[in-house]
Amino acid sequence: MAQSQNGHEIATLGGGCFWCLEAVFDDLKGVESVESGYMGGDLKDPTYADVCSGTSGHAEVVQIGFDPIVLSLREILEVFFVIHDPTTLNYQGNDYGPQYRSVIFYHSPEQKATAEALIAKLDADRLWGKPIVTEVTAAGSFYVAEAEHQEYYQRNPYQPYCMMVVQPKVAKFRKHFLAKLKK
């Protein structure tokens, strides 16, 4: 398994705006760290402006450090598939472009197998009525987003985007996963 510096596992996910994902995973029991950033493109050291242009190839992602004894990758992915629409190619809600694609960047063959098996199960269960288009691809270089993007929702809960987009996702997560919230 992919190990972080503290011996915990790492997961890297993209599913729309990283502010939404970070706000949700910050509250999940077993998650030790969440960093917003960029992965999947060709440009070295991309900026937010580079990624938002849609031409760098990067996705907005969160890199999650978690304790696999407390929380499995499958459980993280179950949350991931509830808080975004994995059937939309290159957009989530009003956020359009390849930087908002649904993607799981795996860090080990085990992570790849877990992601592919869960996607196959969810597709077979026809939860969305459309096929899942989430990419499952090998992790590459992770570029930490600028400081103003870290803990964005926590620092800006009354910003209009946060109130209209992030807050409903956080509320949906809390409703569905009450037993998995940090105390």
N, C-alpha and C positions, 0 to 999 in steps of 0.2 A: 504494500500500500504506500501511497505517497505520504511522506511524513513532513510535518512542519518542524521548525527548529525546536519546539518544546516536546516533540515526540507524538504530537497529535496529527491527525490526517488533514489533508487539504482538499477542498472541492472548489471548482471555479465554474460559475454559472452566469449566463446572460439571458435575460428575459424581459427586455424593455429597459426602461431607465434604471440605472444602478441605484438611484436614491430610493426607489421602491423596494428593491431586493435587500439593500442594506438595512432598511428600517425593520423589515420582517425578520431577517435572520439574526439581528442583534438581540431579539427577544426570545430566541429558541434555546431551550435548555440543552447544554452540551456544546454549544457554540462558544469558543474561546475568543475568536477575533473575526472581524469582517472588515475588509478593505475594498473600497471602490477602485476600479481601474479599467484597463483596456487589454484585450487579448485578441489574437486571431488575424492581425494584419501584417503588412510588410514594412511599414514605416517604423524605424527605430525611434524610441522616446516620443511617441505621439502626444500631442496636447489635446485638450478637450475640443478646441476649434478644429484640429485635424480630424478627429474622430467624428464630430458632428457634421463635417462636410460630406460624410458618406463615402469618401474616396480612399481612406487609409486602409480599409479592409478590417479594421478592428471592431469588436463589439464592446459595448459598455458591459462590464461584468463585475461581480463581486467575488473575491477570493476569501473563502471561509476556512478558518482553522477550527477543527472540532475534535472532541474526544470520542473516538469510536466505541468506547465502553459505555458511554452515556447515550450516544446518538449515532445511528448508522447512516451511511451514505444513502441507503434506500429511503430512510425517514426524511432526510434532507430533500431528496428528489420528490417525495410525495408532497411536501410543502411547496416546493418549486412549481409542481404541476397544478396546484390549486390556486396559486397567486398570480398566474399569468395565463394567457391563451397560447398554448403550444401549437395551434393549428394555423396561425397567421404567419406568413412568410415576410420577414423584414419589417414588421411593425407590431406595436402594442398600443391599442387605443388610438390616441391622436399622435403618437410618436412614430414617424415613418423613417425608414432608411435601414440599410444593412447593419448599422451600429446597434439597432434595437432587436436584432434577430434572437430567436430562441435557440440557445446553444449550451451544451454541456461539454466542457473541456476536461477530458479525463487525464488523470495523472498516473494511472496504472492499468494493466489489463483487467484487473478485478473491477475497477471503477467503470471501465468501458462495458464489461459484461453486465454489471448491475444496471447501468443506464439503459442498455439495449433491451434487457429482459423486462424492465418496468415499462418502457415505451411499448413493447410488443403486447404486454398485458393490458395496458390502458387502451391501445388501439383495438384489441380484441373485445374489450368491454364496451367499446363505442361510446365512451363518456361524452365526447364532444360532437359526435355526428359527422366529423370530418377527420381525415388522417392527421396525425401529429407530424409536424415538419421540423421538430427540434433536431438540430445537428448534434451529432456525437462525434467529437474530433479530438485528436491528441492536443494536450496543452502545449503551448509555446511560451514565449516570453510574456511575463506579466508586467505591465507598466502601471504603477500606482498613480491614480488620478490626483490632480492638484488638491491642495489642502482644503479649499473651499467646497469640494465635493464629498469630503469625508464627514460622516455623521450629519449629513445635510438636513434630513428631516428632523432629527433631534434638535438641531440648532435653529431651524426655520419652520416650525409647525404651522405658522399662520400665513406663510407664503402661499399665494393662490394655487400654484401647482401642487404643493404639498396637501392643501386642504381638499382639493378636488380629485387628485389622483393617488397620492401616496396614502393618505389617511384611510380611504376606503379599503385599500389592499391590506393595510395593517389590521383594520377592524375585521375583515374577512378571515385573515389568518388567525387572529385571536379567537374568533368564534369557532372555527373548525379545529383548532389545536390547543384548546384551553389547558389540557393536561400537560402539554409540552412547553409551556411558558416558563421562563425564568421567574423565580419568586421575587 
